[in-house]
Amino acid sequence: MEKVLIDNTSPSYKPLHLIVPTQYYDPETFQVNHLVGLFLAKGWNVTVIAPAPSYPSASVLGDCTSAAFRHHRLRICRFPTLKRNGSVLFAVINSLLFAIIGSFLAIYYALRNPRAHVFAVQYSPFTCIVPAWAAAFFLNKKASLWIFDLWPQSISALLARSSAAKFAYAAIEACVSFVYSSFTNFFVSSPSFMIAPLVHRLKKVELLYSWEPSHILPRLSCDSPDMGFPIRVISIGNLGAAHDLDLLEEFLLYTASRNFSCVFVGGGSGMSRLQKFCTSYELHHVNFHGFLPKADCLRLCSLADLSIVPFRHSEVSDTICYRFVSSLSVATPLISFGNNAVSELVRSCSCGFILDRSQRPDFQASDDGCVSESLSVMVDIIQSQLACIRSTYRDSAFALFESRFSETSAESVLHRFFVDT
């Protein structure tokens, strides 16, 4: 167990205390990092309960005792975890370990701090909020929940349509509903979550977008862009079942001869498939960088003309994803796939392009150059409006970031929470 510089406040002043049990924490890149930073800035004492960092690699990421993780009002309690090796079994064991050990630690620190409030961020799996629930349920603590993944919808695709699967779905839904009943405040990260059955029945639900601290990073010049220079497109983040890989492959195949340069940062099963596809079709304009530190990701993204958000349309993936917010934070316009929450924002704020599967025939990776009309038109527009993309679209992207996804916007949403707590 590791403790990092406990607070040293005046005896006459007793600030509020926040307990944040989270399965992922700095140096891993998750929104909970910014949430903790915001509470620290507001004068709260914060205790973070988290396993040793190992996402997304199999080794511990960096020195978690360095000055970068120290704050006079921050305590970080770490406990051992299994190293990630891609095994589903190891992932399940780590999730169970966090739920069990994290629950004991959350209750322990809640007992030590009678005025503490508990705040959980719900990613997948759903067990990541069990420690926060334990403190709220057994000690009657005030607890808040920020929902990033809908459960049990997140696993609906994994369940067959048998009677046993329906029973399992109903059982998980009942468990989620029971756990939610112990929380007092709810925040959702996407407007589409508001109409989800379990969320719709909750009280005190507010929309709290992800946010990103603004970054002063290099930007492409908008004066007389060199049309001979490749149009730079980037994807930051993992790729998997939630992404429209068929449409992404078609995009890469079509842009091979259209003076595009495409970069992918991250991993996941979808990334492996994409690498094999590019090797098979000899797509030399596509480069894969694997996992990179966040600062490097943002630097590459700031130098790109466009950032791809390739989600397929579904109830589960209709989220305001982290890659979208990060792209806006460095004023990079977007290419969004499908008809979803991100596409609606891109469309309404004129900060990118929409590539909709509903407007195209089924993808066939053939040698006859068959390509959808919508993709062809979009690429033509990008090439003809490159100067506008590097100026007006960038300005629109950053304007959207400042209005909805900046730290100032998050503070305004959480203001009532700070006042009422």
C-alpha positions in Angstrom: 0.0 0.0 0.0 1.4 3.4 -1.0 0.6 6.8 0.5 1.6 10.0 -1.2 2.1 13.2 0.9 -0.9 13.6 3.3 -2.4 17.0 3.7 -1.0 19.6 6.0 -3.8 22.1 6.7 -4.4 24.6 9.5 -6.3 23.2 12.6 -8.7 26.1 12.3 -9.8 25.0 8.8 -11.3 21.7 8.0 -11.9 21.3 4.3 -14.3 18.7 2.9 -12.9 15.3 2.1 -13.5 13.3 -1.1 -12.8 9.6 -1.4 -12.4 8.4 -5.0 -12.2 4.6 -5.5 -11.1 4.1 -9.1 -9.8 1.1 -11.0 -7.7 3.5 -13.3 -5.7 6.5 -12.2 -2.7 8.6 -13.2 -0.4 7.9 -15.0 -3.2 6.0 -16.9 -5.2 8.4 -19.0 -8.7 8.6 -17.7 -11.1 11.4 -17.0 -11.0 10.7 -13.3 -7.6 12.3 -13.2 -9.1 15.7 -14.1 -11.9 15.2 -11.7 -9.5 14.8 -8.8 -7.5 17.8 -10.0 -10.7 19.9 -10.0 -11.6 19.0 -6.5 -8.1 19.7 -5.3 -8.3 23.1 -6.9 -11.6 23.7 -5.0 -9.8 23.2 -1.7 -10.9 19.6 -1.0 -8.8 16.9 0.6 -8.8 13.9 -1.8 -8.1 10.2 -1.1 -7.7 8.2 -4.3 -7.9 4.4 -3.9 -6.5 2.6 -7.0 -4.5 -0.5 -7.9 -1.0 -0.2 -9.2 -1.1 1.2 -12.7 -0.6 -1.2 -15.6 -3.0 0.0 -18.3 -2.5 -0.4 -21.2 0.8 -2.2 -21.0 1.8 -5.2 -18.9 4.3 -3.1 -16.8 3.8 -0.4 -14.2 3.7 3.0 -16.0 6.3 5.3 -14.6 7.2 6.3 -11.1 4.0 6.9 -9.1 5.9 8.4 -6.1 7.4 11.2 -8.1 6.7 14.9 -7.5 4.2 14.9 -10.4 1.8 12.9 -8.2 2.3 14.9 -5.0 -0.1 17.5 -3.6 -0.4 18.7 0.0 -4.1 17.7 0.0 -3.9 14.4 -2.0 -3.4 10.9 -0.7 -3.1 8.0 -3.1 -3.6 4.5 -1.8 -2.2 1.9 -4.1 -2.4 -1.9 -3.8 -0.9 -4.7 -6.0 -2.6 -6.0 -9.1 -1.8 -8.6 -11.7 0.2 -7.5 -14.7 -1.9 -7.2 -17.8 -1.1 -9.8 -20.5 -4.2 -9.7 -22.6 -5.8 -12.6 -20.7 -9.5 -12.3 -20.1 -9.0 -14.3 -16.9 -6.4 -11.8 -15.6 -8.8 -8.9 -16.4 -11.6 -10.6 -14.5 -9.4 -11.3 -11.5 -8.1 -7.7 -11.4 -11.7 -6.4 -11.5 -12.7 -8.7 -8.6 -9.6 -7.8 -6.6 -10.4 -4.1 -7.0 -14.0 -4.6 -6.0 -13.0 -6.5 -2.9 -9.9 -4.7 -1.7 -11.2 -1.4 -2.9 -14.4 -1.9 -0.8 -12.4 -2.5 2.4 -10.2 0.5 1.8 -13.1 2.8 0.9 -14.9 1.8 4.1 -11.7 2.3 6.1 -11.1 5.8 4.8 -14.7 6.7 5.1 -14.7 5.7 8.8 -11.5 7.8 9.3 -13.2 10.8 7.6 -16.8 11.2 8.9 -17.4 14.3 6.7 -16.1 12.5 3.5 -18.1 12.3 0.3 -17.6 9.4 -2.1 -17.3 10.0 -5.9 -17.1 7.2 -8.4 -16.6 7.2 -12.2 -18.3 4.3 -13.9 -16.3 2.7 -16.7 -16.4 -0.9 -17.7 -16.7 -3.3 -16.0 -19.5 -2.3 -13.8 -17.6 -3.7 -10.7 -15.4 -0.6 -10.7 -18.1 1.3 -8.7 -18.5 -1.5 -6.1 -16.1 0.1 -3.6 -17.9 3.5 -3.7 -21.2 1.6 -3.3 -19.9 -0.3 -0.3 -19.0 3.0 1.5 -22.3 4.5 0.6 -24.4 1.5 1.5 -22.8 0.3 4.7 -21.9 3.7 6.2 -24.7 5.8 4.7 -22.2 8.1 3.0 -23.1 10.7 0.4 -22.0 9.3 -2.9 -22.0 10.6 -6.5 -21.6 8.7 -9.7 -20.4 9.8 -13.1 -21.5 7.3 -15.8 -19.3 6.7 -18.8 -20.6 3.2 -19.8 -24.2 2.0 -19.7 -24.8 -1.4 -18.0 -26.0 -4.0 -18.8 -26.3 -2.5 -22.3 -22.5 -2.7 -22.6 -22.5 -6.4 -22.6 -25.7 -7.0 -24.5 -23.8 -7.8 -27.7 -22.0 -10.6 -25.9 -25.2 -12.3 -24.8 -27.1 -14.6 -27.1 -30.8 -14.4 -27.4 -31.5 -17.5 -25.4 -33.7 -17.6 -22.4 -30.6 -18.0 -20.2 -29.1 -14.9 -21.7 -32.3 -12.9 -21.1 -32.3 -14.1 -17.5 -28.6 -13.1 -17.1 -29.3 -9.6 -18.6 -32.3 -9.1 -16.3 -30.2 -10.2 -13.2 -27.4 -7.8 -14.1 -29.9 -5.0 -14.6 -31.4 -5.7 -11.2 -28.0 -5.6 -9.6 -27.1 -2.3 -11.3 -30.4 -0.8 -10.2 -29.8 -1.9 -6.6 -26.3 -0.4 -6.6 -27.5 2.9 -8.1 -30.1 3.2 -5.3 -27.2 4.0 -2.8 -26.0 7.0 -4.8 -27.4 10.5 -4.3 -26.1 12.4 -7.3 -25.7 11.2 -10.8 -23.8 12.7 -13.8 -23.8 11.3 -17.3 -21.1 11.9 -20.0 -23.4 11.8 -23.0 -26.9 13.3 -23.6 -28.0 10.0 -25.1 -27.6 8.4 -21.7 -30.4 10.4 -20.4 -33.0 8.2 -22.1 -31.4 4.9 -21.0 -34.0 3.0 -19.0 -32.0 2.8 -15.7 -30.8 6.4 -16.0 -34.2 7.7 -16.9 -35.6 6.5 -13.6 -32.9 8.2 -11.5 -33.3 11.5 -9.7 -30.7 14.4 -9.8 -29.1 13.4 -13.1 -27.0 16.1 -14.8 -25.0 16.1 -18.0 -21.3 16.5 -17.3 -19.1 16.2 -20.3 -15.5 15.1 -20.2 -13.1 18.0 -20.2 -9.5 18.6 -21.0 -7.2 21.4 -19.7 -6.4 23.7 -22.6 -3.0 23.0 -24.1 -0.7 25.5 -25.9 0.5 23.3 -28.7 1.8 23.9 -32.3 -0.9 24.5 -34.8 -0.7 24.3 -38.6 -0.4 27.6 -40.4 -3.6 28.6 -42.2 -1.8 30.9 -44.7 -1.4 29.4 -48.2 -1.3 25.7 -47.2 0.9 23.6 -49.4 -1.5 21.5 -51.4 1.3 19.1 -52.3 1.8 18.2 -48.6 -0.2 15.2 -47.5 -3.5 15.8 -45.7 -2.7 14.5 -42.2 -5.4 12.4 -40.5 -5.0 10.9 -37.0 -6.8 8.4 -34.7 -5.9 8.5 -31.0 -7.2 5.8 -28.8 -7.9 2.1 -28.9 -10.0 0.4 -31.6 -12.4 -2.5 -30.9 -15.9 -3.8 -31.2 -17.6 -0.4 -30.7 -15.9 1.0 -33.9 -16.9 0.8 -37.5 -13.8 -1.0 -38.8 -15.3 -1.8 -42.1 -15.9 1.8 -42.9 -12.5 2.8 -41.5 -10.9 0.2 -43.8 -12.7 1.6 -46.8 -11.6 5.1 -45.9 -8.0 4.0 -45.8 -8.3 2.1 -49.0 -9.8 5.0 -50.8 -7.4 7.7 -49.5 -4.3 5.6 -50.5 -4.2 7.4 -53.9 -5.5 10.8 -52.7 -2.5 12.3 -51.0 -3.5 11.5 -47.4 -1.2 10.5 -44.5 -3.0 8.5 -41.7 -1.6 7.9 -38.2 -3.0 5.5 -35.6 -2.1 5.7 -31.9 -3.3 3.1 -29.4 -4.0 -0.6 -29.5 -6.9 -3.0 -29.1 -8.3 -5.9 -31.2 -9.4 -3.5 -33.9 -6.0 -2.0 -34.2 -4.5 -5.5 -34.9 -7.1 -6.1 -37.6 -6.4 -2.7 -39.1 -2.6 -3.4 -39.2 -3.2 -6.7 -41.0 -5.6 -5.0 -43.5 -3.0 -2.3 -44.3 -0.3 -4.9 -44.8 -2.5 -7.0 -47.0 -3.4 -4.1 -49.3 0.1 -2.4 -49.0 -1.3 0.9 -47.7 2.0 2.7 -47.1 0.3 6.0 -46.2 -0.9 4.5 -42.9 1.4 4.4 -39.9 0.9 2.8 -36.5 2.6 4.2 -33.4 1.2 1.9 -30.7 0.8 3.4 -27.2 2.3 6.8 -26.6 2.3 9.2 -23.6 -0.7 11.5 -23.6 1.5 14.6 -24.2 2.9 12.9 -27.4 -0.7 12.0 -28.5 -1.9 15.5 -28.1 1.2 16.9 -29.9 0.6 14.6 -32.9 -3.1 15.4 -32.8 -2.4 19.2 -32.9 -0.3 18.7 -36.0 -3.0 16.8 -37.8 -5.6 18.3 -40.2 -8.3 15.9 -39.0 -9.0 13.5 -36.2 -11.1 10.4 -36.8 -13.8 9.4 -34.3 -14.9 6.0 -35.9 -17.7 4.8 -33.7 -20.5 2.6 -35.1 -24.0 3.7 -34.3 -25.3 1.8 -31.2 -26.8 2.5 -27.8 -23.6 1.4 -26.2 -21.1 3.5 -28.3 -23.2 6.7 -28.5 -20.8 8.4 -26.1 -18.9 11.7 -26.0 -15.6 9.9 -26.1 -12.2 11.0 -24.8 -10.6 11.1 -28.2 -13.2 13.6 -29.4 -12.6 16.0 -26.4 -8.8 15.6 -26.7 -9.0 16.5 -30.4 -11.1 19.6 -29.7 -8.7 20.7 -26.9 -5.9 21.1 -29.5 -8.3 22.6 -32.1 -8.2 19.7 -34.5 -11.4 19.2 -36.7 -13.1 15.9 -36.8 -14.3 13.1 -39.1 -17.1 11.4 -37.2 -18.7 8.1 -38.3 -22.4 7.5 -38.3 -25.3 9.3 -36.7 -24.5 9.7 -33.0 -23.9 12.3 -30.3 -20.5 13.2 -31.6 -21.7 13.6 -35.2 -24.5 15.9 -34.0 -22.0 18.2 -32.3 -19.7 18.2 -35.3 -22.6 18.9 -37.6 -24.1 21.7 -35.5 -20.8 23.4 -34.8 -19.3 23.1 -38.3 -16.1 21.7 -37.0 -15.6 18.6 -39.3 -17.2 16.0 -41.5 -19.7 13.2 -41.1 -19.2 9.8 -42.8 -22.5 7.9 -42.5 -22.7 4.2 -43.2 -26.5 4.6 -44.0 -25.5 6.4 -47.1 -23.2 3.8 -48.5 -23.4 0.2 -49.9 -21.9 -2.7 -48.0 -18.1 -2.4 -48.1 -16.3 -4.7 -50.5 -12.5 -4.5 -50.5 -12.2 -5.3 -54.1 -9.8 -4.2 -56.8 -12.3 -2.5 -59.0 -12.2 0.7 -56.9 -15.8 0.5 -55.7 -16.4 3.2 -53.2 -19.4 4.9 -51.7 -20.5 8.2 -53.0 -20.6 9.8 -49.6 -16.9 8.9 -49.0 -15.9 10.1 -52.4 -17.7 13.4 -51.9 -16.3 13.9 -48.4 -12.7 13.3 -49.6 -13.2 15.7 -52.5 -14.5 18.4 -50.1 -11.6 17.9 -47.7 -9.1 18.3 -50.5 -10.8 21.4 -52.0 -11.3 23.1 -48.6 -8.0 22.4 -47.0 -7.3 26.0 -46.3 -10.7 26.4 -44.6 -10.1 23.2 -42.5 -6.7 24.6 -41.3 -8.4 27.9 -40.2 -12.1 28.2 -39.8 -12.7 24.6 -38.9 -9.9 24.7 -36.3 -11.5 27.9 -34.8 -14.9 26.2 -34.6 -13.4 23.1 -33.0 -11.7 25.1 -30.3 -14.8 27.2 -29.8 -16.8 24.1 -29.2 -14.2 22.9 -26.7 -14.3 26.1 -24.7 -18.1 26.3 -24.6 -18.8 22.7 -23.5 -15.6 20.7 -22.8 -13.3 23.0 -20.9 -12.6 22.9 -17.2 -14.7 26.1 -16.8 -17.7 24.4 -18.3 -17.3 21.4 -15.9 -17.0 23.8 -12.9 -20.3 25.4 -13.9 -22.1 22.0 -13.9 -20.5 21.0 -10.6 -21.1 24.4 -9.0 -24.4 23.3 -7.4 -22.8 20.1 -6.2 -20.0 22.1 -4.5 -22.6 24.4 -2.9 -25.0 21.7 -1.8 -22.5 19.2 -0.4 
